[in-house]
Structures are given as structure tokens and as C-alpha cells.
């Protein structure tokens, strides 16, 4: 597991999440641990290295 840090697109606080780098493409929807708004998190790993991280607010 790898700890990834990013900013919440709602409250701009830095938050972190554990991700499995052995899964090359993933999509998560998680609530921000600070403001509780839903965030779509889409990391892309190649050779167990994070090469791309897309974070977006969900308009529900």
C-alpha cells in the first residue's frame, strides 16, 4: 500500500489515502475526512509508481 496526499476540491485541505499500486487504474469515491463532501479519486500506476492522479468534486 502507498499513502497518497492530495487536496480536497471543496475545502482545499490536504488529505491522504492508502492505495494499492499493484492495481494499475482505479476509481474511488470517498468523502473528505475534513468537510465530508464526496470526491472522485482516479490514480493511475505503472510499475508500482503513481504516474497520474485525477481528483474531482462530485456534483450530487
C-alpha contacts under 8 A as a table, 3 or more apart, distances in Angstrom:
res1	aa1	res2	aa2	distance
1	X	18	X	5.96
1	X	19	X	5.42
1	X	20	X	4.68
1	X	21	X	6.57
2	X	18	X	5.36
2	X	19	X	5.27
2	X	20	X	6.22
2	X	21	X	6.73
3	X	16	X	6.43
3	X	17	X	5.56
3	X	18	X	4.43
3	X	19	X	6.33
4	X	16	X	5.38
4	X	17	X	5.40
4	X	18	X	6.24
4	X	19	X	7.04
5	X	14	X	6.63
5	X	15	X	5.69
5	X	16	X	4.29
5	X	17	X	6.67
6	X	14	X	5.50
6	X	15	X	5.65
6	X	16	X	6.25
7	X	12	X	5.18
7	X	13	X	5.42
7	X	14	X	4.40
7	X	15	X	6.05
8	X	11	X	5.71
8	X	12	X	4.67
8	X	13	X	5.54
8	X	14	X	6.39
8	X	15	X	6.83
8	X	32	X	6.64
8	X	39	X	7.46
9	X	12	X	5.65
9	X	39	X	7.55
9	X	55	X	7.37
9	X	56	X	6.36
9	X	57	X	5.73
10	X	35	X	7.69
10	X	37	X	7.20
10	X	57	X	6.90
11	X	34	X	7.79
11	X	35	X	6.57
13	X	34	X	7.33
15	X	32	X	7.52
15	X	33	X	7.29
20	X	23	X	6.01
21	X	24	X	6.54
21	X	45	X	5.82
21	X	46	X	7.95
21	X	48	X	4.81
21	X	49	X	6.74
21	X	50	X	7.29
22	X	45	X	7.48
22	X	47	X	7.86
22	X	48	X	5.81
23	X	26	X	6.81
23	X	45	X	7.05
24	X	43	X	8.00
24	X	44	X	5.54
24	X	45	X	4.57
24	X	46	X	6.08
24	X	48	X	7.83
25	X	42	X	7.27
25	X	43	X	6.17
25	X	44	X	4.72
25	X	45	X	6.43
26	X	41	X	7.96
26	X	42	X	5.56
26	X	43	X	5.76
26	X	44	X	6.70
27	X	40	X	6.93
27	X	41	X	5.68
27	X	42	X	4.53
27	X	43	X	7.01
28	X	39	X	7.98
28	X	40	X	5.67
28	X	41	X	5.02
28	X	42	X	6.41
29	X	38	X	6.38
29	X	39	X	5.47
29	X	40	X	4.51
29	X	41	X	6.16
30	X	38	X	5.55
30	X	39	X	5.40
30	X	40	X	6.65
30	X	41	X	7.54
31	X	35	X	7.93
31	X	36	X	4.91
31	X	37	X	5.14
31	X	38	X	4.27
31	X	39	X	5.90
32	X	35	X	5.59
32	X	36	X	4.56
32	X	37	X	5.45
32	X	38	X	6.33
32	X	39	X	6.74
33	X	36	X	5.68
37	X	57	X	7.99
38	X	57	X	6.62
38	X	58	X	5.94
39	X	55	X	6.87
39	X	56	X	5.85
39	X	57	X	5.01
39	X	58	X	5.89
40	X	54	X	7.98
40	X	55	X	5.78
40	X	56	X	5.32
40	X	57	X	6.39
40	X	58	X	6.62
41	X	53	X	7.35
41	X	54	X	6.00
41	X	55	X	4.86
41	X	56	X	6.85
42	X	53	X	5.81
42	X	54	X	5.03
42	X	55	X	6.43
43	X	50	X	6.99
43	X	51	X	7.85
43	X	52	X	5.81
43	X	53	X	4.41
43	X	54	X	6.28
44	X	50	X	5.96
44	X	51	X	5.86
44	X	52	X	5.10
44	X	53	X	6.33
45	X	48	X	5.69
45	X	49	X	5.19
45	X	50	X	4.45
45	X	51	X	5.59
45	X	52	X	7.13
46	X	49	X	5.32
46	X	50	X	6.59
46	X	51	X	6.59
50	X	53	X	7.41
